[in-house]
Amino acid sequence: MFELELLPIAARATLISGSTQSVSGSWIARTFTVNEINGQLKVWFASVPTRSNIADKPSRLDVTELNAEGINRVDIKWTYLLEQCQKYKSEKWGDG
């Protein structure tokens, strides 16, 4: 069992439908599907109501409670991360 946080909602819709019109979305859907099939995963997508989701406020950039707890923010270089994923991607499960 695992959890995957999908932001934005379009990412979840892409994985459920297996299609999208964006190039990067197509790559994500194809890579996910290949790994899902090769790993014999049984995937189920669900959402958590806002009031029950402890990640909801931070996902909306409301970090007031986190700041009060002394949690440090880490900036992710998304472009670099995508480049690295594409650089080391593999068509076969377990190859990269």
N, CA, C and O atoms as a CHARMM CRD file, in Angstrom:
* protein
*
  384
    1    1 MET  N      0.84400  -1.16200   0.00000 PROA 1      0.00000
    2    1 MET  CA     0.00000   0.00000   0.00000 PROA 1      0.00000
    3    1 MET  C      0.88800   1.22200   0.00000 PROA 1      0.00000
    4    1 MET  O      1.89700   1.25700   0.70500 PROA 1      0.00000
    5    2 PHE  N      0.52900   2.22300  -0.78000 PROA 2      0.00000
    6    2 PHE  CA     1.26900   3.46800  -0.79600 PROA 2      0.00000
    7    2 PHE  C      0.32800   4.61300  -1.07600 PROA 2      0.00000
    8    2 PHE  O     -0.78600   4.42300  -1.56400 PROA 2      0.00000
    9    3 GLU  N      0.79500   5.81200  -0.75700 PROA 3      0.00000
   10    3 GLU  CA     0.02300   7.01600  -1.00000 PROA 3      0.00000
   11    3 GLU  C      0.81700   7.90600  -1.93800 PROA 3      0.00000
   12    3 GLU  O      2.03700   8.02200  -1.82200 PROA 3      0.00000
   13    4 LEU  N      0.12400   8.52100  -2.85000 PROA 4      0.00000
   14    4 LEU  CA     0.76000   9.43700  -3.78500 PROA 4      0.00000
   15    4 LEU  C     -0.05300  10.71200  -3.78900 PROA 4      0.00000
   16    4 LEU  O     -1.22600  10.70500  -4.16300 PROA 4      0.00000
   17    5 GLU  N      0.55500  11.79500  -3.38000 PROA 5      0.00000
   18    5 GLU  CA    -0.11900  13.08700  -3.37700 PROA 5      0.00000
   19    5 GLU  C     -0.05100  13.65200  -4.78300 PROA 5      0.00000
   20    5 GLU  O      1.03500  13.85500  -5.32700 PROA 5      0.00000
   21    6 LEU  N     -1.20300  13.90400  -5.36700 PROA 6      0.00000
   22    6 LEU  CA    -1.25000  14.40600  -6.73600 PROA 6      0.00000
   23    6 LEU  C     -1.73700  15.84600  -6.75000 PROA 6      0.00000
   24    6 LEU  O     -2.89100  16.13600  -6.43500 PROA 6      0.00000
   25    7 LEU  N     -0.84800  16.72200  -7.11600 PROA 7      0.00000
   26    7 LEU  CA    -1.20700  18.12400  -7.28900 PROA 7      0.00000
   27    7 LEU  C     -0.74600  18.53600  -8.66400 PROA 7      0.00000
   28    7 LEU  O      0.40500  18.26500  -9.00500 PROA 7      0.00000
   29    8 PRO  N     -1.51500  19.13500  -9.42600 PROA 8      0.00000
   30    8 PRO  CA    -2.90400  19.52700  -9.22100 PROA 8      0.00000
   31    8 PRO  C     -3.86200  18.37600  -9.48900 PROA 8      0.00000
   32    8 PRO  O     -3.44300  17.26000  -9.79800 PROA 8      0.00000
   33    9 ILE  N     -5.13400  18.65700  -9.37000 PROA 9      0.00000
   34    9 ILE  CA    -6.17600  17.65500  -9.58900 PROA 9      0.00000
   35    9 ILE  C     -6.06000  17.06200 -10.98900 PROA 9      0.00000
   36    9 ILE  O     -6.40400  15.89900 -11.20000 PROA 9      0.00000
   37   10 ALA  N     -5.58500  17.84400 -11.93700 PROA 10     0.00000
   38   10 ALA  CA    -5.43500  17.36100 -13.31800 PROA 10     0.00000
   39   10 ALA  C     -4.53700  16.13300 -13.38400 PROA 10     0.00000
   40   10 ALA  O     -4.73600  15.26800 -14.23700 PROA 10     0.00000
   41   11 ALA  N     -3.54900  16.04500 -12.49300 PROA 11     0.00000
   42   11 ALA  CA    -2.64800  14.88100 -12.49300 PROA 11     0.00000
   43   11 ALA  C     -3.43100  13.61900 -12.17100 PROA 11     0.00000
   44   11 ALA  O     -3.22400  12.58200 -12.80200 PROA 11     0.00000
   45   12 ARG  N     -4.31900  13.69600 -11.20500 PROA 12     0.00000
   46   12 ARG  CA    -5.13500  12.52800 -10.85900 PROA 12     0.00000
   47   12 ARG  C     -6.03400  12.14900 -12.02300 PROA 12     0.00000
   48   12 ARG  O     -6.16700  10.96800 -12.34400 PROA 12     0.00000
   49   13 ALA  N     -6.65300  13.13500 -12.65800 PROA 13     0.00000
   50   13 ALA  CA    -7.52900  12.86700 -13.79700 PROA 13     0.00000
   51   13 ALA  C     -6.74900  12.23500 -14.94500 PROA 13     0.00000
   52   13 ALA  O     -7.25700  11.35500 -15.63900 PROA 13     0.00000
   53   14 THR  N     -5.50500  12.69100 -15.14200 PROA 14     0.00000
   54   14 THR  CA    -4.65500  12.12100 -16.19000 PROA 14     0.00000
   55   14 THR  C     -4.37600  10.65800 -15.92500 PROA 14     0.00000
   56   14 THR  O     -4.47100   9.84000 -16.84000 PROA 14     0.00000
   57   15 LEU  N     -4.03300  10.30700 -14.69200 PROA 15     0.00000
   58   15 LEU  CA    -3.72200   8.92200 -14.36600 PROA 15     0.00000
   59   15 LEU  C     -4.96400   8.03300 -14.40400 PROA 15     0.00000
   60   15 LEU  O     -4.87700   6.86400 -14.78000 PROA 15     0.00000
   61   16 ILE  N     -6.09900   8.57100 -14.02300 PROA 16     0.00000
   62   16 ILE  CA    -7.32900   7.78400 -14.07100 PROA 16     0.00000
   63   16 ILE  C     -7.72600   7.50700 -15.51500 PROA 16     0.00000
   64   16 ILE  O     -8.07200   6.37800 -15.86300 PROA 16     0.00000
   65   17 SER  N     -7.67600   8.53500 -16.35100 PROA 17     0.00000
   66   17 SER  CA    -8.09600   8.37100 -17.75100 PROA 17     0.00000
   67   17 SER  C     -6.99200   7.78600 -18.62200 PROA 17     0.00000
   68   17 SER  O     -7.26400   7.15000 -19.64000 PROA 17     0.00000
   69   18 GLY  N     -5.73900   8.00600 -18.21100 PROA 18     0.00000
   70   18 GLY  CA    -4.61100   7.52600 -19.01100 PROA 18     0.00000
   71   18 GLY  C     -4.31000   8.40300 -20.19000 PROA 18     0.00000
   72   18 GLY  O     -3.56800   8.00700 -21.08800 PROA 18     0.00000
   73   19 SER  N     -4.87600   9.59600 -20.20200 PROA 19     0.00000
   74   19 SER  CA    -4.61900  10.49500 -21.33300 PROA 19     0.00000
   75   19 SER  C     -4.60000  11.94700 -20.89500 PROA 19     0.00000
   76   19 SER  O     -5.18200  12.32000 -19.87700 PROA 19     0.00000
   77   20 THR  N     -3.91800  12.74900 -21.68700 PROA 20     0.00000
   78   20 THR  CA    -3.83500  14.18600 -21.47100 PROA 20     0.00000
   79   20 THR  C     -3.34400  14.82200 -22.75700 PROA 20     0.00000
   80   20 THR  O     -2.85500  14.13000 -23.65000 PROA 20     0.00000
   81   21 GLN  N     -3.47100  16.12100 -22.85300 PROA 21     0.00000
   82   21 GLN  CA    -3.00600  16.79500 -24.05900 PROA 21     0.00000
   83   21 GLN  C     -1.61900  17.40600 -23.88400 PROA 21     0.00000
   84   21 GLN  O     -1.04300  17.90200 -24.85200 PROA 21     0.00000
   85   22 SER  N     -1.07500  17.38100 -22.67500 PROA 22     0.00000
   86   22 SER  CA     0.25400  17.96100 -22.46100 PROA 22     0.00000
   87   22 SER  C      1.33500  16.90000 -22.65300 PROA 22     0.00000
   88   22 SER  O      1.12200  15.72200 -22.36800 PROA 22     0.00000
   89   23 VAL  N      2.49100  17.33200 -23.13700 PROA 23     0.00000
   90   23 VAL  CA     3.60600  16.41100 -23.36900 PROA 23     0.00000
   91   23 VAL  C      4.09700  15.81200 -22.05900 PROA 23     0.00000
   92   23 VAL  O      4.28300  14.59900 -21.96100 PROA 23     0.00000
   93   24 SER  N      4.30800  16.65900 -21.05000 PROA 24     0.00000
   94   24 SER  CA     4.81300  16.14100 -19.77200 PROA 24     0.00000
   95   24 SER  C      3.76500  15.25900 -19.09700 PROA 24     0.00000
   96   24 SER  O      4.11300  14.26700 -18.45700 PROA 24     0.00000
   97   25 GLY  N      2.48200  15.61000 -19.23500 PROA 25     0.00000
   98   25 GLY  CA     1.42300  14.78000 -18.67700 PROA 25     0.00000
   99   25 GLY  C      1.36500  13.41900 -19.35200 PROA 25     0.00000
  100   25 GLY  O      1.12700  12.40400 -18.69700 PROA 25     0.00000
  101   26 SER  N      1.58100  13.39900 -20.65500 PROA 26     0.00000
  102   26 SER  CA     1.59300  12.12700 -21.39400 PROA 26     0.00000
  103   26 SER  C      2.73800  11.24600 -20.92100 PROA 26     0.00000
  104   26 SER  O      2.57700  10.03700 -20.76000 PROA 26     0.00000
  105   27 TRP  N      3.90500  11.86600 -20.69700 PROA 27     0.00000
  106   27 TRP  CA     5.06400  11.10800 -20.20800 PROA 27     0.00000
  107   27 TRP  C      4.77000  10.51700 -18.82800 PROA 27     0.00000
  108   27 TRP  O      5.08400   9.35700 -18.56200 PROA 27     0.00000
  109   28 ILE  N      4.16600  11.32200 -17.95800 PROA 28     0.00000
  110   28 ILE  CA     3.83900  10.85700 -16.61000 PROA 28     0.00000
  111   28 ILE  C      2.83300   9.70700 -16.68100 PROA 28     0.00000
  112   28 ILE  O      3.00900   8.69000 -16.01000 PROA 28     0.00000
  113   29 ALA  N      1.78400   9.86000 -17.48800 PROA 29     0.00000
  114   29 ALA  CA     0.75800   8.81700 -17.60200 PROA 29     0.00000
  115   29 ALA  C      1.35400   7.52500 -18.15400 PROA 29     0.00000
  116   29 ALA  O      1.06700   6.44000 -17.64800 PROA 29     0.00000
  117   30 ARG  N      2.18700   7.64100 -19.19700 PROA 30     0.00000
  118   30 ARG  CA     2.77900   6.44800 -19.80300 PROA 30     0.00000
  119   30 ARG  C      3.71900   5.75700 -18.82300 PROA 30     0.00000
  120   30 ARG  O      3.66800   4.53700 -18.66500 PROA 30     0.00000
  121   31 THR  N      4.57300   6.53200 -18.16900 PROA 31     0.00000
  122   31 THR  CA     5.52900   5.96400 -17.21600 PROA 31     0.00000
  123   31 THR  C      4.79200   5.29400 -16.05800 PROA 31     0.00000
  124   31 THR  O      5.15400   4.19500 -15.64000 PROA 31     0.00000
  125   32 PHE  N      3.76900   5.95200 -15.54800 PROA 32     0.00000
  126   32 PHE  CA     2.99100   5.38000 -14.44900 PROA 32     0.00000
  127   32 PHE  C      2.33100   4.08000 -14.88200 PROA 32     0.00000
  128   32 PHE  O      2.36400   3.08400 -14.15900 PROA 32     0.00000
  129   33 THR  N      1.72800   4.09600 -16.07400 PROA 33     0.00000
  130   33 THR  CA     1.02300   2.91200 -16.56300 PROA 33     0.00000
  131   33 THR  C      1.96600   1.73700 -16.78700 PROA 33     0.00000
  132   33 THR  O      1.64300   0.60400 -16.43000 PROA 33     0.00000
  133   34 VAL  N      3.13100   2.00000 -17.37600 PROA 34     0.00000
  134   34 VAL  CA     4.12600   0.93300 -17.58000 PROA 34     0.00000
  135   34 VAL  C      4.52500   0.32000 -16.24000 PROA 34     0.00000
  136   34 VAL  O      4.58200  -0.90200 -16.10700 PROA 34     0.00000
  137   35 ASN  N      4.79700   1.16000 -15.25600 PROA 35     0.00000
  138   35 ASN  CA     5.18600   0.66300 -13.93900 PROA 35     0.00000
  139   35 ASN  C      4.02800  -0.04100 -13.23200 PROA 35     0.00000
  140   35 ASN  O      4.23500  -1.01900 -12.51400 PROA 35     0.00000
  141   36 GLU  N      2.82800   0.45400 -13.43500 PROA 36     0.00000
  142   36 GLU  CA     1.64000  -0.18000 -12.85400 PROA 36     0.00000
  143   36 GLU  C      1.46600  -1.60000 -13.41000 PROA 36     0.00000
  144   36 GLU  O      1.21700  -2.54500 -12.66200 PROA 36     0.00000
  145   37 ILE  N      1.59800  -1.73000 -14.71600 PROA 37     0.00000
  146   37 ILE  CA     1.42700  -3.04300 -15.35100 PROA 37     0.00000
  147   37 ILE  C      2.57100  -3.97900 -14.98100 PROA 37     0.00000
  148   37 ILE  O      2.34000  -5.11000 -14.55500 PROA 37     0.00000
  149   38 ASN  N      3.80300  -3.50500 -15.14400 PROA 38     0.00000
  150   38 ASN  CA     4.96000  -4.35500 -14.85100 PROA 38     0.00000
  151   38 ASN  C      5.05300  -4.74100 -13.38300 PROA 38     0.00000
  152   38 ASN  O      5.50700  -5.83500 -13.04800 PROA 38     0.00000
  153   39 GLY  N      4.62500  -3.84800 -12.51800 PROA 39     0.00000
  154   39 GLY  CA     4.65900  -4.14800 -11.08700 PROA 39     0.00000
  155   39 GLY  C      3.42600  -4.88500 -10.60400 PROA 39     0.00000
  156   39 GLY  O      3.31400  -5.20600  -9.42000 PROA 39     0.00000
  157   40 GLN  N      2.49800  -5.15700 -11.51300 PROA 40     0.00000
  158   40 GLN  CA     1.24100  -5.82500 -11.19400 PROA 40     0.00000
  159   40 GLN  C      0.52500  -5.12400 -10.03300 PROA 40     0.00000
  160   40 GLN  O      0.01200  -5.76300  -9.11400 PROA 40     0.00000
  161   41 LEU  N      0.51000  -3.78700 -10.11000 PROA 41     0.00000
  162   41 LEU  CA    -0.12900  -2.98700  -9.07000 PROA 41     0.00000
  163   41 LEU  C     -1.62600  -2.88400  -9.31400 PROA 41     0.00000
  164   41 LEU  O     -2.08000  -2.84300 -10.45800 PROA 41     0.00000
  165   42 LYS  N     -2.36300  -2.84500  -8.26200 PROA 42     0.00000
  166   42 LYS  CA    -3.81200  -2.62300  -8.32000 PROA 42     0.00000
  167   42 LYS  C     -4.03800  -1.23000  -7.73000 PROA 42     0.00000
  168   42 LYS  O     -4.05200  -1.05700  -6.51100 PROA 42     0.00000
  169   43 VAL  N     -4.21300  -0.25500  -8.59600 PROA 43     0.00000
  170   43 VAL  CA    -4.26100   1.14700  -8.17800 PROA 43     0.00000
  171   43 VAL  C     -5.70100   1.60100  -7.96800 PROA 43     0.00000
  172   43 VAL  O     -6.59800   1.27900  -8.74800 PROA 43     0.00000
  173   44 TRP  N     -5.89300   2.35200  -6.90000 PROA 44     0.00000
  174   44 TRP  CA    -7.19000   2.92700  -6.58800 PROA 44     0.00000
  175   44 TRP  C     -6.94800   4.38300  -6.24000 PROA 44     0.00000
  176   44 TRP  O     -6.09900   4.69000  -5.40300 PROA 44     0.00000
  177   45 PHE  N     -7.68500   5.27700  -6.87300 PROA 45     0.00000
  178   45 PHE  CA    -7.55400   6.70400  -6.61400 PROA 45     0.00000
  179   45 PHE  C     -8.71400   7.17500  -5.74800 PROA 45     0.00000
  180   45 PHE  O     -9.86700   6.81000  -5.97600 PROA 45     0.00000
  181   46 ALA  N     -8.39100   7.98300  -4.76100 PROA 46     0.00000
  182   46 ALA  CA    -9.42100   8.53400  -3.87800 PROA 46     0.00000
  183   46 ALA  C     -8.98800   9.92700  -3.45000 PROA 46     0.00000
  184   46 ALA  O     -7.82600  10.30700  -3.59600 PROA 46     0.00000
  185   47 SER  N     -9.91900  10.66100  -2.93300 PROA 47     0.00000
  186   47 SER  CA    -9.57300  11.97700  -2.39400 PROA 47     0.00000
  187   47 SER  C    -10.03400  12.04500  -0.94200 PROA 47     0.00000
  188   47 SER  O    -10.90300  11.28700  -0.51000 PROA 47     0.00000
  189   48 VAL  N     -9.44100  12.95600  -0.21400 PROA 48     0.00000
  190   48 VAL  CA    -9.76200  13.14000   1.19500 PROA 48     0.00000
  191   48 VAL  C    -10.45500  14.49200   1.33200 PROA 48     0.00000
  192   48 VAL  O     -9.96000  15.48400   0.79600 PROA 48     0.00000
  193   49 PRO  N    -11.58100  14.56000   2.03100 PROA 49     0.00000
  194   49 PRO  CA   -12.25700  15.84500   2.21500 PROA 49     0.00000
  195   49 PRO  C    -11.32300  16.86800   2.87100 PROA 49     0.00000
  196   49 PRO  O    -10.50500  16.51800   3.72200 PROA 49     0.00000
  197   50 THR  N    -11.45100  18.10100   2.47400 PROA 50     0.00000
  198   50 THR  CA   -10.59200  19.17400   2.97000 PROA 50     0.00000
  199   50 THR  C    -10.47800  19.18000   4.48700 PROA 50     0.00000
  200   50 THR  O     -9.37200  19.28800   5.01700 PROA 50     0.00000
  201   51 ARG  N    -11.57900  19.06700   5.18500 PROA 51     0.00000
  202   51 ARG  CA   -11.54900  19.15200   6.66100 PROA 51     0.00000
  203   51 ARG  C    -10.77200  18.00300   7.30000 PROA 51     0.00000
  204   51 ARG  O    -10.32800  18.11700   8.44200 PROA 51     0.00000
  205   52 SER  N    -10.60400  16.89800   6.57200 PROA 52     0.00000
  206   52 SER  CA    -9.88700  15.73400   7.10200 PROA 52     0.00000
  207   52 SER  C     -8.44200  15.65400   6.61800 PROA 52     0.00000
  208   52 SER  O     -7.67300  14.81200   7.08200 PROA 52     0.00000
  209   53 ASN  N     -8.08700  16.50900   5.71100 PROA 53     0.00000
  210   53 ASN  CA    -6.78700  16.42100   5.05600 PROA 53     0.00000
  211   53 ASN  C     -5.77200  17.35500   5.71100 PROA 53     0.00000
  212   53 ASN  O     -5.86000  18.57300   5.55300 PROA 53     0.00000
  213   54 ILE  N     -4.80900  16.79700   6.44500 PROA 54     0.00000
  214   54 ILE  CA    -3.82200  17.64000   7.12600 PROA 54     0.00000
  215   54 ILE  C     -2.89800  18.34900   6.14100 PROA 54     0.00000
  216   54 ILE  O     -2.21500  19.30000   6.52000 PROA 54     0.00000
  217   55 ALA  N     -2.86500  17.91400   4.90100 PROA 55     0.00000
  218   55 ALA  CA    -2.01200  18.54400   3.88900 PROA 55     0.00000
  219   55 ALA  C     -2.75400  19.61600   3.10300 PROA 55     0.00000
  220   55 ALA  O     -2.16300  20.25100   2.23000 PROA 55     0.00000
  221   56 ASP  N     -4.03400  19.83300   3.39000 PROA 56     0.00000
  222   56 ASP  CA    -4.81900  20.76300   2.58600 PROA 56     0.00000
  223   56 ASP  C     -4.31400  22.20100   2.69000 PROA 56     0.00000
  224   56 ASP  O     -4.08900  22.85100   1.66900 PROA 56     0.00000
  225   57 LYS  N     -4.13600  22.69400   3.88900 PROA 57     0.00000
  226   57 LYS  CA    -3.68400  24.08500   4.04100 PROA 57     0.00000
  227   57 LYS  C     -2.32000  24.30600   3.40200 PROA 57     0.00000
  228   57 LYS  O     -2.16100  25.26000   2.64000 PROA 57     0.00000
  229   58 PRO  N     -1.32100  23.45600   3.68500 PROA 58     0.00000
  230   58 PRO  CA    -0.02700  23.65600   3.01800 PROA 58     0.00000
  231   58 PRO  C     -0.12300  23.56700   1.49600 PROA 58     0.00000
  232   58 PRO  O      0.60300  24.27100   0.79500 PROA 58     0.00000
  233   59 SER  N     -1.00400  22.71400   0.97400 PROA 59     0.00000
  234   59 SER  CA    -1.13600  22.60800  -0.47200 PROA 59     0.00000
  235   59 SER  C     -1.70800  23.88500  -1.06600 PROA 59     0.00000
  236   59 SER  O     -1.57700  24.13000  -2.26500 PROA 59     0.00000
  237   60 ARG  N     -2.33600  24.68900  -0.23700 PROA 60     0.00000
  238   60 ARG  CA    -2.88200  25.98500  -0.66300 PROA 60     0.00000
  239   60 ARG  C     -1.98700  27.14300  -0.20400 PROA 60     0.00000
  240   60 ARG  O     -2.38300  28.30900  -0.19500 PROA 60     0.00000
  241   61 LEU  N     -0.76400  26.76400   0.17500 PROA 61     0.00000
  242   61 LEU  CA     0.26700  27.71000   0.61100 PROA 61     0.00000
  243   61 LEU  C     -0.09200  28.42600   1.91000 PROA 61     0.00000
  244   61 LEU  O      0.46400  29.48600   2.19800 PROA 61     0.00000
  245   62 ASP  N     -1.01000  27.86600   2.70200 PROA 62     0.00000
  246   62 ASP  CA    -1.29700  28.37800   4.04100 PROA 62     0.00000
  247   62 ASP  C     -0.44000  27.57100   5.01400 PROA 62     0.00000
  248   62 ASP  O     -0.79500  26.46000   5.40600 PROA 62     0.00000
  249   63 VAL  N      0.68900  28.15500   5.39000 PROA 63     0.00000
  250   63 VAL  CA     1.64700  27.44200   6.24800 PROA 63     0.00000
  251   63 VAL  C      1.72500  28.05100   7.64500 PROA 63     0.00000
  252   63 VAL  O      2.71800  27.87100   8.35000 PROA 63     0.00000
  253   64 THR  N      0.69700  28.75900   8.03500 PROA 64     0.00000
  254   64 THR  CA     0.66300  29.42100   9.33900 PROA 64     0.00000
  255   64 THR  C      0.92900  28.43900  10.47500 PROA 64     0.00000
  256   64 THR  O      1.76800  28.70100  11.33700 PROA 64     0.00000
  257   65 GLU  N      0.22800  27.32300  10.48200 PROA 65     0.00000
  258   65 GLU  CA     0.39400  26.33000  11.54800 PROA 65     0.00000
  259   65 GLU  C      1.78500  25.70300  11.50700 PROA 65     0.00000
  260   65 GLU  O      2.38300  25.46100  12.55500 PROA 65     0.00000
  261   66 LEU  N      2.30000  25.44100  10.31800 PROA 66     0.00000
  262   66 LEU  CA     3.64100  24.86200  10.18800 PROA 66     0.00000
  263   66 LEU  C      4.70100  25.83400  10.69600 PROA 66     0.00000
  264   66 LEU  O      5.63700  25.43500  11.38800 PROA 66     0.00000
  265   67 ASN  N      4.55000  27.10900  10.34900 PROA 67     0.00000
  266   67 ASN  CA     5.49800  28.11500  10.83100 PROA 67     0.00000
  267   67 ASN  C      5.47000  28.19300  12.35600 PROA 67     0.00000
  268   67 ASN  O      6.51700  28.32500  12.99100 PROA 67     0.00000
  269   68 ALA  N      4.28500  28.11300  12.93800 PROA 68     0.00000
  270   68 ALA  CA     4.14400  28.16600  14.40100 PROA 68     0.00000
  271   68 ALA  C      4.83800  26.97900  15.06200 PROA 68     0.00000
  272   68 ALA  O      5.29100  27.08100  16.20200 PROA 68     0.00000
  273   69 GLU  N      4.92200  25.85900  14.35400 PROA 69     0.00000
  274   69 GLU  CA     5.59100  24.66300  14.88100 PROA 69     0.00000
  275   69 GLU  C      7.08800  24.66500  14.59700 PROA 69     0.00000
  276   69 GLU  O      7.79700  23.75200  15.02000 PROA 69     0.00000
  277   70 GLY  N      7.57900  25.68000  13.88300 PROA 70     0.00000
  278   70 GLY  CA     9.00600  25.76500  13.57800 PROA 70     0.00000
  279   70 GLY  C      9.45100  24.88600  12.42100 PROA 70     0.00000
  280   70 GLY  O     10.63300  24.56300  12.30200 PROA 70     0.00000
  281   71 ILE  N      8.51100  24.50000  11.56700 PROA 71     0.00000
  282   71 ILE  CA     8.83700  23.66300  10.41000 PROA 71     0.00000
  283   71 ILE  C      9.48600  24.52600   9.33600 PROA 71     0.00000
  284   71 ILE  O      8.98600  25.60400   9.01200 PROA 71     0.00000
  285   72 ASN  N     10.59600  24.05400   8.78600 PROA 72     0.00000
  286   72 ASN  CA    11.29400  24.78400   7.73200 PROA 72     0.00000
  287   72 ASN  C     10.76100  24.41200   6.36100 PROA 72     0.00000
  288   72 ASN  O     10.45800  23.25000   6.09200 PROA 72     0.00000
  289   73 ARG  N     10.65100  25.40800   5.50300 PROA 73     0.00000
  290   73 ARG  CA    10.18900  25.18700   4.13400 PROA 73     0.00000
  291   73 ARG  C     11.38300  24.84200   3.25200 PROA 73     0.00000
  292   73 ARG  O     12.45700  25.42800   3.39300 PROA 73     0.00000
  293   74 VAL  N     11.19400  23.89600   2.34900 PROA 74     0.00000
  294   74 VAL  CA    12.22200  23.50700   1.38900 PROA 74     0.00000
  295   74 VAL  C     11.69600  23.82100   0.00100 PROA 74     0.00000
  296   74 VAL  O     10.63000  23.34600  -0.38900 PROA 74     0.00000
  297   75 ASP  N     12.44300  24.61800  -0.73900 PROA 75     0.00000
  298   75 ASP  CA    12.04300  24.93400  -2.10900 PROA 75     0.00000
  299   75 ASP  C     12.56100  23.85000  -3.03900 PROA 75     0.00000
  300   75 ASP  O     13.74400  23.50900  -3.02700 PROA 75     0.00000
  301   76 ILE  N     11.65100  23.31500  -3.84400 PROA 76     0.00000
  302   76 ILE  CA    12.00500  22.25800  -4.78500 PROA 76     0.00000
  303   76 ILE  C     12.19300  22.87600  -6.15800 PROA 76     0.00000
  304   76 ILE  O     11.35400  23.64500  -6.62400 PROA 76     0.00000
  305   77 LYS  N     13.28100  22.54000  -6.79000 PROA 77     0.00000
  306   77 LYS  CA    13.55700  23.01400  -8.14200 PROA 77     0.00000
  307   77 LYS  C     12.86700  22.05200  -9.11000 PROA 77     0.00000
  308   77 LYS  O     13.46900  21.07600  -9.55800 PROA 77     0.00000
  309   78 TRP  N     11.60200  22.33200  -9.42800 PROA 78     0.00000
  310   78 TRP  CA    10.77300  21.41400 -10.20000 PROA 78     0.00000
  311   78 TRP  C     11.32100  21.16100 -11.59600 PROA 78     0.00000
  312   78 TRP  O     11.26400  20.03300 -12.08600 PROA 78     0.00000
  313   79 THR  N     11.84400  22.18400 -12.23700 PROA 79     0.00000
  314   79 THR  CA    12.39500  22.00100 -13.58300 PROA 79     0.00000
  315   79 THR  C     13.56600  21.04200 -13.54100 PROA 79     0.00000
  316   79 THR  O     13.66800  20.15300 -14.38700 PROA 79     0.00000
  317   80 TYR  N     14.45500  21.20600 -12.56900 PROA 80     0.00000
  318   80 TYR  CA    15.60300  20.32000 -12.42200 PROA 80     0.00000
  319   80 TYR  C     15.14000  18.89300 -12.12700 PROA 80     0.00000
  320   80 TYR  O     15.68200  17.93600 -12.68100 PROA 80     0.00000
  321   81 LEU  N     14.13700  18.74900 -11.25300 PROA 81     0.00000
  322   81 LEU  CA    13.62500  17.43000 -10.89800 PROA 81     0.00000
  323   81 LEU  C     13.05600  16.72400 -12.13000 PROA 81     0.00000
  324   81 LEU  O     13.31300  15.53900 -12.34000 PROA 81     0.00000
  325   82 LEU  N     12.28600  17.44600 -12.94000 PROA 82     0.00000
  326   82 LEU  CA    11.73000  16.85800 -14.15700 PROA 82     0.00000
  327   82 LEU  C     12.84400  16.45100 -15.12000 PROA 82     0.00000
  328   82 LEU  O     12.77900  15.38200 -15.72700 PROA 82     0.00000
  329   83 GLU  N     13.86400  17.29800 -15.26200 PROA 83     0.00000
  330   83 GLU  CA    15.00000  16.96800 -16.13100 PROA 83     0.00000
  331   83 GLU  C     15.68800  15.68800 -15.66400 PROA 83     0.00000
  332   83 GLU  O     16.04600  14.84400 -16.48400 PROA 83     0.00000
  333   84 GLN  N     15.87200  15.54000 -14.36800 PROA 84     0.00000
  334   84 GLN  CA    16.52100  14.34700 -13.82800 PROA 84     0.00000
  335   84 GLN  C     15.65700  13.10400 -14.04300 PROA 84     0.00000
  336   84 GLN  O     16.17400  12.03500 -14.37000 PROA 84     0.00000
  337   85 CYS  N     14.34300  13.24300 -13.85800 PROA 85     0.00000
  338   85 CYS  CA    13.44600  12.10800 -14.08600 PROA 85     0.00000
  339   85 CYS  C     13.50100  11.67100 -15.53700 PROA 85     0.00000
  340   85 CYS  O     13.52600  10.47500 -15.83100 PROA 85     0.00000
  341   86 GLN  N     13.52100  12.63900 -16.44700 PROA 86     0.00000
  342   86 GLN  CA    13.57000  12.30400 -17.86700 PROA 86     0.00000
  343   86 GLN  C     14.93700  11.75400 -18.25700 PROA 86     0.00000
  344   86 GLN  O     15.03500  10.89200 -19.13100 PROA 86     0.00000
  345   87 LYS  N     15.97700  12.24400 -17.62000 PROA 87     0.00000
  346   87 LYS  CA    17.33400  11.78300 -17.92700 PROA 87     0.00000
  347   87 LYS  C     17.51900  10.31800 -17.54200 PROA 87     0.00000
  348   87 LYS  O     18.17200   9.56600 -18.26400 PROA 87     0.00000
  349   88 TYR  N     16.95800   9.91600 -16.42700 PROA 88     0.00000
  350   88 TYR  CA    17.16500   8.56900 -15.92400 PROA 88     0.00000
  351   88 TYR  C     15.95100   7.66000 -16.10800 PROA 88     0.00000
  352   88 TYR  O     15.87700   6.59000 -15.50300 PROA 88     0.00000
  353   89 LYS  N     15.00700   8.08200 -16.93400 PROA 89     0.00000
  354   89 LYS  CA    13.80700   7.26300 -17.11400 PROA 89     0.00000
  355   89 LYS  C     14.14500   5.96200 -17.83300 PROA 89     0.00000
  356   89 LYS  O     15.15300   5.84600 -18.53000 PROA 89     0.00000
  357   90 SER  N     13.28200   5.01500 -17.63900 PROA 90     0.00000
  358   90 SER  CA    13.46300   3.71400 -18.25700 PROA 90     0.00000
  359   90 SER  C     12.12600   3.20300 -18.75000 PROA 90     0.00000
  360   90 SER  O     11.08900   3.48800 -18.15200 PROA 90     0.00000
  361   91 GLU  N     12.14400   2.47200 -19.80500 PROA 91     0.00000
  362   91 GLU  CA    10.93300   1.86500 -20.33400 PROA 91     0.00000
  363   91 GLU  C     10.60600   0.56800 -19.59000 PROA 91     0.00000
  364   91 GLU  O      9.49500   0.04700 -19.69500 PROA 91     0.00000
  365   92 LYS  N     11.56600   0.06100 -18.85000 PROA 92     0.00000
  366   92 LYS  CA    11.36700  -1.21500 -18.16700 PROA 92     0.00000
  367   92 LYS  C     11.39600  -0.99300 -16.66000 PROA 92     0.00000
  368   92 LYS  O     12.21300  -0.22500 -16.15000 PROA 92     0.00000
  369   93 TRP  N     10.51000  -1.66200 -15.96400 PROA 93     0.00000
  370   93 TRP  CA    10.43700  -1.58300 -14.50700 PROA 93     0.00000
  371   93 TRP  C     11.73800  -2.07500 -13.88600 PROA 93     0.00000
  372   93 TRP  O     12.23200  -3.14800 -14.23400 PROA 93     0.00000
  373   94 GLY  N     12.29100  -1.28800 -12.96500 PROA 94     0.00000
  374   94 GLY  CA    13.48800  -1.69200 -12.24000 PROA 94     0.00000
  375   94 GLY  C     14.80100  -1.34600 -12.93000 PROA 94     0.00000
  376   94 GLY  O     15.87200  -1.66300 -12.41300 PROA 94     0.00000
  377   95 ASP  N     14.73100  -0.69400 -14.10500 PROA 95     0.00000
  378   95 ASP  CA    15.94800  -0.36000 -14.83400 PROA 95     0.00000
  379   95 ASP  C     16.46200   1.05200 -14.53900 PROA 95     0.00000
  380   95 ASP  O     17.52500   1.41600 -15.04100 PROA 95     0.00000
  381   96 GLY  N     15.77700   1.83400 -13.77200 PROA 96     0.00000
  382   96 GLY  CA    16.25300   3.19400 -13.57400 PROA 96     0.00000
  383   96 GLY  C     15.51300   3.91200 -12.51700 PROA 96     0.00000
  384   96 GLY  O     15.80600   5.07500 -12.23900 PROA 96     0.00000
